[in-house]
Amino acid sequence: MTAPTSKVGTLNSNCHRISGFTLFELLIVLVIIGTMTSMLAFNIDFSSSSDMNTAVRRISGAVAEARSRALLKRAQLELRVSRNKMELYQRTKDGRHRLNVTQLPQNVSIEDVEIDGKHGRHLLLFQLKGITQPTIIRLKTKNTQQDILIHPILGIELVNSHS
């Protein structure tokens, strides 16, 4: 005699259903756990390089914004560089007006700024046509160091990277 158990079929009343997981299901779970663990380990090992990449992108964006605004507004702009941020100002008859602030990631700091071959400078000027002085900005994390060269016209270039 058979007893209906579901819409799909019937189960013999003499057979007992064994609950548990198949080997295939266990393997899938182990693969998922292994993948998640490796992703976590990858993110932990390379978090400082990720922060460095974020800092380079933010500096590149700040320089590009300063160039475009200088061209569009036909005004002289200042990009003030400090240890953990860059501030963009427009020079006016009444003084300066702050346009934007770019924060760097917490683990990244600006160690040195070299403008026109002179170290320790912190003011980058953008002329009416977006032209600026040749500048090297040295970024540093706990493990790495990156030099960024800002060309007078062309944009930025990554120069040296030290681990």
ABEGO torsion letter per residue (X at the ends): XBBBABAABBBBAABBBBBEBBAAAAAAAAAAAAAAAAAAAAAAAAAAAAAAAAAAAAAAAAAAAAAAAAAAAGBBBBBBBBAABBBBBBBBAAEBBBABBBBBBAABBBABBBBGGBBGBABBBBBAAGBBBBBBBBBBBAABBBBBBBBAAAEBBBABBBX
